[in-house]
Amino acid sequence: MPALVRARDEKLAQALAKGVMTLAAACIAAGFSGDPAAVTKKCRQKRIQDRVKELQAMRQTRVAKRLDIEYETTEAAAKALGISKRWVLERLKYNAERCLRGQPVFDAQGMQIPGKFTGRPDANGANQALRLIGLELGMFIERHEIGGPGDFTRLNDAEFEAKFIEEAKAIGLDEDAVAGLLTFQGNETEKG
């Protein structure tokens, strides 16, 4: 679909497609009235809605292409430098071990004395290296607080289930995971 014939309609569609301003602000910026009824009527016009969808699809395609190029460039750079997941994990492990044993001791000529260390471990550095290793290996569970304190206590079962499904979808859980969580009973040792 080419640009809309009327310049103001095209300007409105462009503003709406960006999604950074309210409908009224987009109408005013395009030269239309900011009256709520007029805004609603104008923004519901099929040609405006179709053009907005087209512009958003075009923008999405451009973003996807840029991300593909960025990924390929990053991957090529890592390959050229000889960097792999294994390489990074080995260096992180080395850093964690080095941080735990302390800094090496050097002689007067600046040569490291084998087996001698300051004895002052860097616990923060070691923890950071170990944390990065754990994250890469998927050892940690990311937890999300859903709702505020007491949000679910005053709900009956049907209301709780509806609220749970809504919140779970909001954080991106798929329907199978939500259904599994809703039907989970636990075993007797967990209940006791």
C-alpha positions in Angstrom: 0.0 0.0 0.0 1.5 3.3 -1.0 1.4 6.4 1.2 -2.0 7.8 1.9 -3.2 10.4 -0.6 -4.0 13.1 2.0 -0.8 14.3 3.7 -2.5 14.7 7.0 -3.8 11.2 7.0 -0.3 9.9 6.2 1.2 12.0 9.0 -1.4 10.6 11.4 -0.7 7.0 10.3 3.1 7.6 10.7 2.5 9.0 14.2 0.3 6.1 15.3 2.7 3.5 13.8 5.5 4.9 16.0 3.3 4.3 19.1 4.9 7.0 21.2 2.0 9.4 21.6 -1.6 9.2 22.5 -4.3 9.1 19.8 -5.3 12.7 20.5 -1.7 13.9 20.4 -1.1 12.1 17.1 -4.3 13.7 15.6 -3.3 17.2 16.8 0.3 16.7 15.4 -1.2 15.7 12.1 -3.4 18.8 12.0 -6.7 17.3 13.1 -9.0 18.2 16.0 -8.2 16.8 19.4 -11.9 16.4 20.3 -12.2 12.8 21.7 -15.1 11.9 19.4 -13.3 13.2 16.3 -10.1 11.4 17.4 -11.9 8.1 17.8 -13.7 8.5 14.5 -10.5 9.4 12.6 -8.4 6.7 14.1 -11.0 4.0 13.4 -11.0 4.7 9.6 -10.0 1.6 7.8 -7.5 3.2 5.5 -5.7 4.7 8.5 -5.7 1.4 10.4 -4.5 -0.5 7.3 -1.7 2.0 6.8 -0.6 1.9 10.5 -0.4 -2.0 10.3 1.6 -1.7 7.1 4.1 0.8 8.6 4.5 -1.3 11.7 5.1 -4.4 9.6 7.7 -2.5 7.6 9.4 -1.3 10.7 9.4 -4.8 12.2 11.0 -6.2 9.0 13.8 -3.5 9.2 14.5 -4.2 12.8 14.6 -8.0 12.2 17.1 -7.5 9.4 19.3 -5.2 11.6 19.2 -7.8 14.4 20.2 -10.6 11.9 23.1 -8.5 10.6 24.2 -7.6 14.1 24.1 -11.3 15.2 26.1 -12.4 12.1 28.7 -9.6 12.7 29.1 -10.5 16.4 29.3 -14.2 15.6 32.0 -13.5 12.9 34.0 -11.3 15.2 33.9 -14.0 17.9 35.0 -16.6 15.5 37.8 -14.4 14.1 39.1 -13.8 17.7 38.8 -17.5 18.6 36.2 -16.8 21.3 33.7 -19.5 22.1 31.5 -20.4 25.1 34.2 -22.9 26.2 36.9 -20.2 26.0 34.8 -17.8 28.1 33.9 -20.4 30.7 37.5 -21.5 31.0 38.6 -17.9 31.6 35.8 -17.3 34.1 36.8 -20.4 36.0 40.5 -19.2 36.0 39.4 -15.8 37.3 37.3 -17.4 40.1 40.2 -19.6 41.2 42.6 -16.6 41.0 40.3 -14.4 43.0 39.9 -17.1 45.7 43.7 -17.7 46.2 44.7 -14.1 46.1 47.1 -12.1 43.8 50.4 -13.6 42.8 53.6 -12.4 44.5 56.4 -11.1 42.3 60.2 -10.9 43.0 62.4 -7.8 42.6 62.7 -8.5 38.8 59.0 -8.6 38.4 58.8 -12.4 37.9 56.0 -14.3 39.6 57.2 -16.5 42.4 55.5 -19.9 41.7 53.0 -21.0 44.4 53.2 -17.7 46.3 50.1 -15.6 46.7 49.2 -12.6 48.8 46.6 -14.5 50.7 44.0 -11.8 50.3 41.2 -13.4 48.3 38.8 -11.3 46.3 35.5 -12.8 47.3 33.5 -10.3 45.3 35.4 -11.1 42.1 35.2 -14.8 42.6 31.4 -14.6 43.3 30.9 -12.5 40.1 32.8 -15.0 38.0 31.0 -18.0 39.6 27.6 -16.2 39.1 28.4 -15.7 35.3 29.3 -19.4 35.0 26.1 -20.4 36.8 24.0 -18.2 34.6 25.5 -19.6 31.4 24.9 -23.1 32.6 21.3 -22.4 33.6 21.9 -23.2 37.3 19.8 -20.3 38.6 16.0 -19.9 38.5 14.8 -16.4 37.8 11.9 -15.7 40.1 9.2 -13.1 39.6 6.9 -11.6 42.2 3.4 -11.7 40.9 1.0 -9.2 42.4 1.4 -7.3 45.7 1.1 -8.7 49.3 -2.4 -10.0 49.9 -3.5 -9.6 46.3 -4.6 -13.3 46.1 -5.9 -13.9 49.6 -9.3 -12.4 49.2 -10.1 -14.2 45.9 -12.2 -17.2 45.5 -10.9 -20.2 43.5 -12.3 -19.1 40.1 -11.1 -15.5 40.6 -7.7 -16.7 41.7 -7.4 -18.9 38.6 -8.4 -16.1 36.2 -6.0 -13.7 37.9 -3.2 -16.3 37.9 -3.7 -16.9 34.2 -3.7 -13.2 33.4 -0.5 -12.6 35.4 1.3 -15.7 34.0 0.5 -14.6 30.4 1.8 -11.1 31.2 5.2 -12.4 32.1 5.3 -14.7 29.0 4.4 -18.2 30.3 2.8 -20.4 27.6 -0.6 -22.0 28.1 0.9 -25.5 28.8 3.1 -24.2 31.6 0.2 -22.3 33.2 -2.0 -25.4 33.0 0.7 -27.4 34.6 1.1 -24.9 37.4 -2.6 -24.8 38.1 -2.9 -28.6 38.3 0.3 -29.1 40.4 -0.6 -30.9 43.7 2.9 -31.7 45.1 3.6 -35.0 46.9 2.8 -36.0 50.5 6.3 -35.0 51.8 5.9 -31.5 50.5 2.5 -31.1 52.1 3.5 -32.4 55.5 
